[in-house]
């Protein structure tokens, strides 16, 4: 979500001045912003609910933007508080739900969503699943919900053999090693216990497999302890949080995503753009991103570990991996370009009255 926000800001700073209010005060993603007309708003979130409402109302009333963009459940209070503060144009963006709503949405939150969604001039979603859910569950008309698929800069996310070799050498991978990779937040929604279980089964048969994990999060210590328990420590590199994941993507051979829930993961698009075929769970729009057996493999999230292992083993053949990786890049270049995404966001914004 943060990457999409930053991309839209960078691509529209010629026309708009942007101000960001981060409710959790985490502005790490601002390193991805290169626009000059940007202001980060200081906001201290009170612990008590009533105090939070009052503080956010005052902040929004003081800013008084021409357009307020809110993102996901955590910012849904800003919809009604923004309208109460006199902000006429509000666009709410839904990029997906967290692990506590991985299997079903919470009925209390649904009641709130039913009410506040109607206060937004438009809702933008990134997947077909969310588009259908919002229209069906919250009884929203098709004109109220717009689906804008995520897009990336495929000229930036591209293969580079020289950087691949340099990065692999730095990480301690041998030329013969086959590197399975993951990038993203180390969070329960990513179902990384399953990822480690799959990898543990793979290395029982192949000694040349390595795992590269790029990212950080609440599960890092748990995952590192699990690696020690499974005696995988020497085969796994935890690279931590990286401002630029591109060199690490280029070092990979296969991308593995075992999430319980996704909508339209940028990580998969980035890997495919670099020419890396992915093995991923059949959640959200992933079946519309990956053509199973052509540019990657898609499996149900409750599929057996053996099923995931067999899909990974199918990509251990270098020729097949190269063919599917090239198809993956063609898919992204042809269907998921950043320019198209930004143009669609701008159309929605300019269409508000």
C-alpha positions as CSV (number, residue, x, y, z in Angstrom):
1,X,0.0,0.0,0.0
2,X,2.8,2.4,0.9
3,X,4.5,1.9,-2.4
4,X,1.3,2.7,-4.3
5,X,0.8,5.9,-2.2
6,X,4.3,7.0,-2.9
7,X,4.1,6.2,-6.6
8,X,0.9,8.3,-7.0
9,X,2.5,11.2,-5.1
10,X,5.6,11.1,-7.2
11,X,3.7,10.9,-10.5
12,X,1.2,13.7,-9.7
13,X,3.4,16.2,-7.8
14,X,3.3,18.4,-11.0
15,X,-0.4,19.0,-10.5
16,X,-1.0,18.4,-6.8
17,X,0.5,19.4,-3.5
18,X,0.5,16.4,-1.1
19,X,0.3,16.3,2.7
20,X,0.7,13.1,4.7
21,X,-0.8,12.4,8.1
22,X,0.5,9.1,9.4
23,X,-1.8,7.9,12.2
24,X,0.9,5.6,13.6
25,X,3.7,8.3,13.1
26,X,5.6,5.8,11.0
27,X,6.9,7.7,7.9
28,X,9.6,5.3,6.8
29,X,8.0,4.9,3.4
30,X,8.6,8.6,2.7
31,X,12.1,7.6,1.4
32,X,10.3,6.5,-1.7
33,X,9.0,10.0,-2.4
34,X,10.9,12.3,-4.6
35,X,8.3,15.0,-5.0
36,X,9.2,18.5,-3.7
37,X,5.6,19.6,-2.9
38,X,5.2,17.4,0.1
39,X,4.6,18.0,3.8
40,X,4.6,15.4,6.6
41,X,2.1,16.4,9.3
42,X,3.1,15.9,12.9
43,X,0.4,13.9,14.7
44,X,0.4,12.4,18.1
45,X,-2.2,9.7,18.4
46,X,-3.8,9.7,21.9
47,X,-4.4,6.3,23.5
48,X,-8.0,7.0,24.5
49,X,-10.6,6.7,21.7
50,X,-12.4,10.0,22.4
51,X,-9.2,11.9,22.6
52,X,-8.1,10.4,19.3
53,X,-11.3,11.5,17.6
54,X,-10.9,15.0,18.8
55,X,-7.3,15.2,17.9
56,X,-7.8,13.9,14.4
57,X,-10.8,16.1,13.8
58,X,-8.8,19.2,14.8
59,X,-5.9,18.1,12.6
60,X,-8.2,17.6,9.6
61,X,-10.1,20.8,10.2
62,X,-6.8,22.7,10.3
63,X,-5.4,21.1,7.1
64,X,-8.7,21.5,5.2
65,X,-7.5,19.8,2.0
66,X,-9.3,19.9,-1.3
67,X,-9.3,16.1,-1.3
68,X,-8.8,13.7,1.6
69,X,-7.4,10.2,0.7
70,X,-7.8,7.6,3.4
71,X,-6.3,4.1,3.4
72,X,-7.6,0.8,4.8
73,X,-9.5,0.1,8.1
74,X,-7.0,2.0,10.3
75,X,-7.8,5.3,8.6
76,X,-11.6,4.8,8.2
77,X,-12.3,7.1,11.2
78,X,-10.8,9.9,9.1
79,X,-13.7,9.5,6.6
80,X,-16.5,10.6,8.9
81,X,-14.2,13.0,10.9
82,X,-13.1,14.6,7.7
83,X,-16.6,15.1,6.5
84,X,-17.5,16.6,10.0
85,X,-14.5,18.9,9.6
86,X,-16.0,20.3,6.4
87,X,-14.0,18.3,3.8
88,X,-16.3,17.7,0.9
89,X,-14.2,15.3,-1.2
90,X,-13.1,12.0,0.4
91,X,-11.7,9.0,-1.4
92,X,-11.3,5.9,0.6
93,X,-8.8,3.2,-0.6
94,X,-9.0,-0.5,0.4
95,X,-5.9,-2.6,-0.2
96,X,-6.9,-5.6,1.9
97,X,-7.5,-6.9,5.4
98,X,-5.1,-8.0,8.1
99,X,-4.7,-11.5,9.7
100,X,-7.6,-10.9,12.1
101,X,-9.9,-10.8,9.1
102,X,-8.1,-13.4,7.0
103,X,-11.0,-15.8,6.9
104,X,-14.0,-13.5,7.5
105,X,-14.5,-9.8,8.1
106,X,-15.4,-8.7,11.6
107,X,-19.2,-7.9,12.0
108,X,-18.5,-4.8,14.2
109,X,-16.1,-3.4,11.6
110,X,-18.6,-4.3,8.9
111,X,-21.3,-2.2,10.6
112,X,-18.9,0.8,10.7
113,X,-17.8,0.2,7.1
114,X,-21.5,0.1,6.0
115,X,-22.0,3.6,7.4
116,X,-18.7,5.4,6.6
117,X,-18.2,4.0,3.1
118,X,-21.3,6.0,2.2
119,X,-19.6,9.2,3.3
120,X,-16.8,8.8,0.8
121,X,-17.3,10.2,-2.7
122,X,-15.5,7.2,-4.1
123,X,-13.9,3.9,-3.0
124,X,-10.9,2.6,-4.8
125,X,-9.9,-1.1,-4.5
126,X,-7.0,-3.0,-6.0
127,X,-8.6,-6.4,-6.6
128,X,-11.7,-8.1,-8.0
129,X,-12.3,-9.7,-4.7
130,X,-12.5,-6.4,-2.9
131,X,-14.6,-4.9,-5.6
132,X,-17.2,-7.7,-5.3
133,X,-17.1,-7.7,-1.5
134,X,-17.7,-4.0,-1.2
135,X,-20.6,-4.0,-3.6
136,X,-22.2,-7.2,-2.2
137,X,-21.7,-6.9,1.6
138,X,-22.0,-3.1,1.9
139,X,-24.7,-2.7,-0.8
140,X,-22.6,-0.1,-2.7
141,X,-23.4,0.6,-6.3
142,X,-20.9,-0.1,-9.1
143,X,-20.4,3.6,-9.6
144,X,-19.3,4.1,-6.1
145,X,-16.5,1.6,-6.3
146,X,-13.6,1.7,-8.7
147,X,-11.0,-1.0,-9.2
148,X,-7.5,0.2,-10.1
149,X,-5.0,-2.6,-10.4
150,X,-1.5,-2.1,-9.0
151,X,1.2,-1.2,-11.5
152,X,5.0,-1.0,-11.3
153,X,7.8,0.6,-13.2
154,X,9.0,-2.3,-15.3
155,X,11.9,-0.3,-16.7
156,X,13.3,-0.1,-13.1
157,X,12.2,-3.6,-12.0
158,X,14.1,-5.5,-14.7
159,X,16.7,-8.3,-14.9
160,X,20.4,-7.5,-14.5
161,X,22.9,-10.4,-14.6
162,X,25.8,-8.4,-13.3
163,X,24.0,-7.2,-10.2
164,X,22.6,-10.7,-9.7
165,X,26.2,-12.0,-9.5
166,X,27.4,-9.2,-7.2
167,X,24.5,-9.6,-4.8
168,X,24.6,-13.3,-4.6
169,X,28.4,-13.1,-3.9
170,X,27.7,-10.6,-1.0
171,X,25.0,-12.9,0.4
172,X,27.3,-15.9,0.3
173,X,25.4,-17.9,-2.4
174,X,27.4,-20.1,-4.8
175,X,26.8,-20.1,-8.6
176,X,25.2,-23.5,-8.4
177,X,22.8,-22.6,-5.6
178,X,19.1,-22.2,-6.4
179,X,17.7,-19.3,-4.3
180,X,14.1,-19.3,-3.3
181,X,13.1,-15.9,-2.2
182,X,10.5,-13.9,-0.2
183,X,10.1,-10.2,0.2
184,X,7.6,-8.5,2.5
185,X,6.6,-7.8,6.1
186,X,7.2,-10.8,8.4
187,X,3.6,-10.9,9.6
188,X,1.2,-13.7,10.5
189,X,-0.9,-12.9,7.4
190,X,2.0,-14.1,5.3
191,X,1.8,-17.6,6.7
192,X,5.6,-17.9,6.9
193,X,5.6,-21.0,9.1
194,X,4.2,-22.8,6.0
195,X,7.0,-21.2,3.8
196,X,9.7,-22.6,6.2
197,X,7.9,-26.0,6.3
198,X,7.9,-26.2,2.5
199,X,11.6,-25.2,2.3
200,X,12.5,-27.7,5.0
201,X,10.9,-30.5,2.9
202,X,12.7,-29.3,-0.2
203,X,16.2,-29.4,1.3
204,X,15.8,-33.0,2.3
205,X,16.1,-33.8,-1.4
206,X,18.1,-30.9,-2.8
207,X,21.3,-29.7,-1.1
208,X,21.7,-26.8,-3.5
209,X,18.6,-24.9,-2.3
210,X,18.9,-21.7,-0.3
211,X,16.2,-19.3,1.1
212,X,16.5,-15.5,1.0
213,X,14.0,-13.6,3.2
214,X,13.9,-9.8,2.7
215,X,11.9,-7.8,5.2
216,X,11.2,-7.4,8.9
217,X,8.3,-7.5,11.2
218,X,6.8,-9.0,14.4
219,X,7.5,-12.6,13.4
220,X,11.3,-12.3,12.7
221,X,12.5,-13.7,16.0
222,X,9.9,-16.5,15.9
223,X,11.0,-17.4,12.3
224,X,14.7,-17.4,13.2
225,X,14.0,-19.7,16.2
226,X,12.0,-22.0,13.9
227,X,14.9,-22.1,11.5
228,X,17.2,-23.2,14.3
229,X,14.7,-25.9,15.4
230,X,14.5,-27.2,11.9
231,X,18.2,-27.0,11.5
232,X,18.0,-24.7,8.5
233,X,20.1,-21.8,9.8
234,X,23.0,-22.4,7.4
235,X,20.7,-22.4,4.4
236,X,18.7,-19.2,5.1
237,X,19.7,-15.6,4.9
238,X,17.5,-13.0,6.7
239,X,18.4,-9.8,4.9
240,X,16.2,-7.6,7.1
241,X,14.3,-4.5,6.0
242,X,15.7,-2.9,2.8
243,X,14.9,0.4,1.3
244,X,15.5,-1.1,-2.2
245,X,14.7,-4.7,-2.7
246,X,15.6,-4.8,-6.3
247,X,19.2,-6.2,-5.9
248,X,17.8,-9.0,-3.7
249,X,15.1,-9.9,-6.2
250,X,17.7,-10.1,-8.9
251,X,19.6,-12.6,-6.7
252,X,16.6,-15.0,-6.6
253,X,15.7,-17.8,-8.9
254,X,12.1,-18.5,-7.6
255,X,9.7,-16.4,-5.6
256,X,7.6,-18.1,-2.9
257,X,4.5,-16.5,-1.4
258,X,2.3,-18.5,1.1
259,X,0.0,-15.7,2.3
260,X,-3.4,-16.5,3.9
261,X,-4.8,-13.4,2.3
262,X,-3.6,-10.9,-0.3
263,X,-5.3,-8.7,-2.8
264,X,-2.8,-7.6,-5.4
265,X,0.7,-8.0,-3.9
266,X,3.3,-5.7,-5.3
267,X,6.0,-8.2,-4.3
268,X,4.7,-10.7,-6.9
269,X,4.6,-8.1,-9.6
270,X,8.1,-6.9,-8.7
271,X,9.5,-10.5,-8.8
272,X,7.8,-11.2,-12.1
273,X,9.1,-8.0,-13.7
274,X,12.6,-9.1,-12.8
275,X,11.9,-12.3,-14.6
276,X,11.5,-14.5,-11.5
277,X,8.6,-17.1,-11.7
278,X,6.5,-17.3,-8.6
279,X,4.8,-20.0,-6.6
280,X,1.9,-18.4,-4.7
281,X,-1.3,-19.1,-2.9
282,X,-4.6,-18.7,-4.7
283,X,-5.8,-15.6,-2.9
284,X,-7.1,-12.2,-4.0
285,X,-6.1,-11.4,-7.5
286,X,-3.1,-13.7,-7.7
287,X,-4.9,-16.1,-10.0
288,X,-5.4,-13.1,-12.4
289,X,-1.7,-12.1,-12.1
290,X,-0.1,-15.6,-12.5
291,X,-1.2,-17.9,-15.3
292,X,-0.7,-21.3,-13.6
293,X,1.9,-23.4,-15.3
294,X,2.8,-20.6,-17.8
295,X,4.5,-17.9,-15.8
296,X,4.4,-19.4,-12.3
297,X,2.2,-21.7,-10.2
298,X,-0.8,-21.0,-8.1
299,X,-2.0,-23.3,-5.2
300,X,-4.8,-23.2,-2.7
301,X,-3.6,-21.9,0.7
302,X,-4.7,-25.2,2.3
303,X,-2.9,-27.3,-0.3
304,X,-0.5,-29.9,1.1
305,X,3.2,-29.1,1.7
306,X,4.0,-31.8,-0.9
307,X,2.0,-29.9,-3.6
308,X,4.0,-26.7,-2.9
309,X,7.2,-28.8,-3.0
310,X,6.4,-30.3,-6.3
311,X,5.7,-26.8,-7.8
312,X,9.0,-25.6,-6.6
313,X,10.8,-28.7,-7.9
314,X,9.2,-28.0,-11.3
315,X,11.1,-24.8,-11.4
316,X,14.5,-26.3,-10.5
317,X,15.0,-27.0,-14.2
318,X,17.0,-24.1,-15.5
319,X,15.4,-24.1,-19.0
320,X,11.9,-24.2,-17.7
321,X,12.7,-21.5,-15.1
322,X,14.1,-19.2,-17.8
323,X,11.0,-19.7,-20.1
324,X,8.5,-19.1,-17.3
325,X,10.5,-16.1,-16.0
326,X,10.5,-14.5,-19.4
327,X,6.7,-15.1,-19.7
328,X,6.3,-13.5,-16.2
329,X,8.1,-10.3,-17.3
330,X,6.1,-10.1,-20.5
331,X,2.9,-10.3,-18.4
332,X,3.9,-7.4,-16.2
333,X,5.2,-5.2,-19.0
334,X,2.0,-5.8,-21.0
335,X,-0.6,-5.6,-18.3
336,X,0.6,-3.9,-15.1
337,X,2.4,-0.7,-16.0
338,X,2.7,2.1,-13.4
339,X,1.7,4.8,-15.9
340,X,-1.6,3.2,-16.5
341,X,-2.3,2.9,-12.8
342,X,-1.4,6.6,-12.1
343,X,-3.6,7.7,-15.0
344,X,-6.6,5.8,-13.6
345,X,-6.0,7.4,-10.1
346,X,-5.8,10.9,-11.8
347,X,-9.0,10.2,-13.7
348,X,-10.9,9.4,-10.5
349,X,-9.6,12.4,-8.7
350,X,-10.3,14.8,-11.6
351,X,-13.8,13.3,-11.9
352,X,-14.9,14.4,-8.5
353,X,-17.2,17.4,-8.4
